[in-house]
Amino acid sequence: MHRGAQWLRENAQARLALFDFAFEHAPVGIVFHDVAGRIRRANQAFSRLVGIPLDTLQGMSFKKFAHPDDLDRDETLFNAVIEGTRDGYSIEKRYINHQGAIVHVVIHLTAMRDAVGNIVQLLSQVQDISAQKESERQLAEKAAQLELAMEAVRGGFWHMDVAAGRFETSERLAQFIGGPGAGRLDLELYLARVNPSDIASADLTPLLLGEVDHSCAEYRLNTVFGERWMRCDRRLLRNPDGTPRRIVGVAIDFTDEHMRLKEFERRSETDALTGLLNRRGLAMRYPLLPSTSGWTVLLMDLDGFKTVNDVHGHSAGDKVLLETARRLEQDVRAEDLVCRTGGDEFVIVVAGDLTVADQVAARIVEGMRAPIAVGATTVEVRATIGGVWIPAKTSLDELLADADALLYKAKAAGKDRWHLQAKNVPAAAQ
């Protein structure tokens, strides 16, 4: 046997001293009661909790500082222990300390018996949970405030117990999704309402693993109002040891805002007159245009457009530009890009090899030879095109400069034509 253990077994005084030390320095309140509920002994932690000196506590009944609304339930359980129908109990209750403040506690009471089974005294462990209760109160208050704010918007709340894996929507959110009388949704039913393309955005894994404390997601949700864009703010609440405890989320319908934003983006990338892409729109779309056989950047200028403006006015010029845009969209393929960069200048990006681009350019030039109706009369303009083909994407500004040089050559050769050229072609391919 270890010498220290043997010494403790043989030295009752040392064991008693060790118990007293542990009793007095315990982080939770410890109280010994007699069978009438009077305090025989309490430690410093309990004294601090109720705000009463140790010598005053001696002989006091637990009823003296118990909250009146909790007393009946506490007495019932205590009497059940004394009567022998149970050995102990755990209860959450309230104390009123010496200063009159409410202290929330959890009490674990156990009967201590002698050799023949008679209760000689009772042991209570008392833990102060006031901070936890205050945190819960604040959360509930904030939830109530947010719920009130939600009256003016579409959406609601949800929460998830991480340890239990239990997810539940608020009644308001459930009704927003399923209509009046709809039951609250669990996680499976909620995710089933998310657009499959957006399911990754709704994923809670980083929060569940404790990798982040906050995230915001945007996704489409199938609701009683149709498919709506939802913005969901998710926050992780942790246990004292830092492990994930609960996730709370608020989901708000921001469909109108989303559509306004998309419309703003569309307008910022679109020519106001023709509805074609503008320079910004072209710059955004060009890097995304796929092709396995290269791309051709065509720069087109209208011949005779200035005369239309000078003779017939700018309104007639606008009609010519609108008709030009219509014909261009008709002459190119769906995968190609058509852009008005300003005035009577247009850019067309054709996906494919130089032969495809040549065919597109030919259709455009031929299509622009037809007269354009302007009020009671017609006008005629012509198209001249310069184009450069590349096997791999390079700077758009550089390509436009090259196409402009080729456009100048085409105009110098007589206009109403096109001039295309390959660039950066490996020697073996020429």
N, C-alpha and C positions, 0 to 999 in steps of 0.2 A: 504493500500500500504506500502511496505517496506520503512523504513525511508531513506535508502541509495538511492533507486530508486527515491523517491520523491525529494530528495536533488539534484540529477543529473538533473531531469526534470526542476527544478526551478533555477538551477545555470548553465547558459549557459557557463560561463567562465570555470567552472570545467569540463564540457563536452568537451570543446575545448582542454583543457589541457590533458585530457585523450586520445583524438584522436591523439594529437601531440606526446604523449609518445608512443602510439602503432605504429604510422606511422614511427617514427624515429628508433624504436627498432625492427621492423619487420625483420624476417630472410631472406625475399626475397625483391628484388628491387620493389619499388612502385614509379610511375611517373604520374604526372598530365600534360597533354598536352593541348595546345589550338588547334583550328580546323586546323591550319596550320602545326601542328606537332611539334611546339616549346615547349620546356619544361618550365612549370610554376613552378613546384616544384618536387623535387626528395628526396628520403631518403638516409641515410648513406649506406645501403646495395647496392643500385644502384650506388652510387658514388664509392664504393670499386670495384664493378663489372667492371666498365668501366675505372677506374683509373683516374677520373677527379674530382677535388674538387667541392663541392656543389655550391659555388658561381660562378664558371666557367660554370657549367651546365645550370644555369639560362638563358633561351632564346635560347639555342642550339636546333637545329633540330635533330630528331632521325637519319636523313640521315648522320650526321657527323660521327657516329661510326658504322653504318650498313655496313656489308660486301657487296662490290659491286655486287657480284653474287646473293645476296638475296634481293637487293633493289627493283627491279621491282615488284616482287611478293608481298613484304611488302607494297609498295605504292599502288598497285592495291586494296588490301584489305582495307587499310586505307581510300582511296578515296571512296570505296563502303560504308563505315560507314558514312563518311561526307555527301555523296549523299543520305543517308537514305535507301539504299537497304539492309542494314544489321545493326544490333545493336552492333555487335562486332565480334571478331574472336580470335582464338588461332593459333599460328604459331611457328614452330621451326625454328630458324635462327641463324646467326652468327654475333657477334659484333667483331670489332677490337678495343681493348682497347688502352689507352694512350701510352702504352709501345710497341704497335704493335702486341701483341699476340692475337690470335683468341680465343674468348670465345663463347661457344655454350650455347644458352639460349632457353627457352620456354616462349613466351609472351602471356598473356591473356589480350586483350584490350576490354574495354567496354565504350560505349558512355553514358555521363551523361547529362540529359536534364532538361530544366526548366519546369515550370507548363504548358506551351503551347506546349511542345514537341521539342523546339529548342535545338540543341546541344550547351552546354555552355563550356564543356571541356571533355577530354577523360582520362580515368584511365587505366594505364597499370601495370600489375603485371609481374615481370620479374624474372625468376628462372634460376640460373646457373646450367647447366647440363653437364659441361665440363668433370667432373670426370666420369660420366656415358658414355659419348661419347668416352673418352679415353679408358675406359674398353672395350667398344664394338669394338673399333679400334684394341686393342691388341688381343682380341679374334678372330677377323676377320683375323688379320695377322698370328696368330698361326694356325688358320684353313687353311689358304692358304699354310703355310709352311708344315703342316701335309698332306694336299692334294697333294702337290708336292712330299712329301716323299712316299705317297701311290702309286705313279706311279710305284714304284719298287715292290709293294706287292699287293696281292689281298684283296679287302675289301673296306671300305669307312666309311663315317660318317653318324650319324643321330642326330636329336635333338628333344626335346619335350617341348612345352609350357605347363607347369603344370596347370596353371589356366584355359586355354582354352581346355586342354586335347588333343592338336594337336601334332601329331607325324609325322615326315617326314624324309625319308632317303635322303642322297645325291644322285645326279645323278649317280656317280660312283658306289655306293653301290647298287643302283637299277639295274644297268646294270650287275654288278657282279652276282646278284641274278637271274635276268630275261633275261639277254642277251641284245645285242644292241637294242636301241630304247625302252627299257622297261621304263614304267613310275615310278615315285617315289612311294614308298610304305607307307601306313599309318600303325599304330600299329597293327591292326587286320591282315592285309595282311602279315606284317613282321613275326608276331608270328605264322601264319599259315605255314610258312616255317621252323620253328624250330621243330626238332625231338620231338615228344610228350614225350619221356622219359626224355628230357632235359628242358622241359618248366619251371620247377621250377627255374632253373639256370638263365633263361632269365627274371624272374619276376622283375619288377621295383618298387614294393610296398614300400620297405624300403626307397628308394630315394624319391618317391612321397610323403611319409609321413614326410620326413625330419629327419628320424631316423639316417641316415648316409649321409655323404657328398661324399663318393667315394666307389665304389665296382668294382670288376673285375669278370667276369663270363666266363665260357667256355661251349659251347654247339654246337651241330651239326645243320647245316643249309643247307636246300635244295637249291642248286644254279644251274646255268647253267653249272657248272663244275661237277655236281653231289653233293652228300652230303659231306660237308666240315666241319671240326672242326674250330670254330671261337673263338677267344679270344676277349672279349668286355670290354673295359675300360669305365666305366660310372662315370660322375661327376655331382654333383648338384650345381647350381648357385642359390643364395638366394637373396631375396629382402632386402632392408635396415632394415626391421623389423625382418629378420631372416626366414621368410616363404619361402618355395620352389618357385622358379621362373621358372627355365629352367634346363633340364637335357640334357647334351651333351654326346655323346658316339662315340667311334671309334671301329669298328669291323674289325679284321684282321684275315685272313686265316692262321692258324698255323698247318694245317693238317700234313704236312711233319714232323714238329717238334714233333707233338703228336705221330705219328707213330714211329719215332726214339726213343722217350721216352718209348713207350710201348715195342718196340723191346729190348731196353736196360733192362727194367724190366723183360721181359721174359727170356733173357739170364742170368740175375743175379739170376734167380730162377730155371734155367735149367742146367742139366748135359751136358757138351759140347760134350761128346762122344755119349751117348745114347739118348739124348733128353728127358729123364725122369726128374722129379723134382730133384733138389739137396736138400741139407739139409736146405738151406734158404727157398726154395720153399715149402718144406714140412712144415716148421714152419709157413709160411704165410697161407697155405691152411688148415692145420689141424684144427684151431679154427673155420673155416667156414663150415666144413663137417657136414651135418645134419644127424640125426638119432633119432629114437624114442625108439630103443632097444639096445643101447650101441654101442661100437666100440672095435675093436681088432687091436692091433699094432703087426704086424708080422715082425720079424727080420730074414732075410735069408742070408745064407752064402753058397758060392759055394765050394763043396768038389772036390779036384783035380785040381783047377784052377792054383795053383802054378806050378804044373807039366806041364801044357800046356805052360805057359810062359817060363819055363826052357828048355823044349824040342823043342818047335816050335817057340818061340820068342814072343815078345810083340805084334806084329801085329796080330798073331793068337789069343793071349789073347783078343785083342780088338774085334775081330770077335765073340768070345765067349760071351763077354759082350753085344754086339749088339744083338745077337741072344737071349740071356737071357732076355733082355729088351723086345724084340718082343713077346716072349712067355709069359712073365709076363702080359703084356697088354692084351694078348689074354685070359689068364686064370682068370683075375679079371673082375669085373663088371665096367660099365662106371662111377658109382658113387664113386668107391674106388680110393685111392691114391697110386701111385707107385713111389718110390724114390730110387735113387742110392746115398748112402751116401759117397761112396769112395771105391776104390779097387774092390773086389768082394762081397761087402756088399750092400744089398738092404733092403728097408723098405716098407711094404705094410700096409696101414691102411684100414681096412674093416669095413664098416658101417653095423650094424645089430647085432644079437645075436651070441653067441659062436658057435652055430650049423652052421651058415652061414660061419663064419671064418674057421671052420674045413673043410668045403667043398672046400673053396678056397685054403687052404693050401694043401689039398690032390691033387687038380688039378695041383698046381704048382710043387709039388714034382714029380708027375707022368710025367708031361710035360717035366721036365728037364732030365728025363732018356733017352730020345731019343738022338742019336749021333748028333754032330754038325759038319757040313762040314767046313774044314779049308784048303783051296786050293785043292790039289789033294787028301787029306786024310780026315779022320774024327777023332774027339776026343770025349771023354765022360767025363762029369762032373755030379755031383749030387748036389742036394739042401737039406740043412738042415735048419729047421725053428723052432724058438722059438717065442711064442706069448702070449700076455696077454690081456684079455678082461676086459673092465671097463663099468659100467653102466652110469657113468658121467665123462666128460673130466677132466683129471688132467694134471700135468706137463708132456710134451712130453719127456723131458730128463729122468724123473723118469720112465716112461713107457718103454723107450728104454733100460734103465738099467735092469729093470725086465725081458724084452724080451731077453736080452743078457744072463742073468742067465739061462733062460729056454732053449736058444739055446745051451749053454754049456752042459746042461743035455742031450739034444737030441744027440749031438755029442758023448758024453760019452756012450750013449746007442747003438752007432753003425752007426751014420750018416744016410743020405738018408731017413729022416723021419721028423716028426714035433711033437712038444710038446707044447700044449696050456693050459692055466690056467686062471681061472676067478679071478678077484681082486676086493676088496671092495664090495663084494656082501652081502646084508643084510642077517642075519641069517635065516629068514623065507624063503628065496629064494634058500638056499643051499640044 
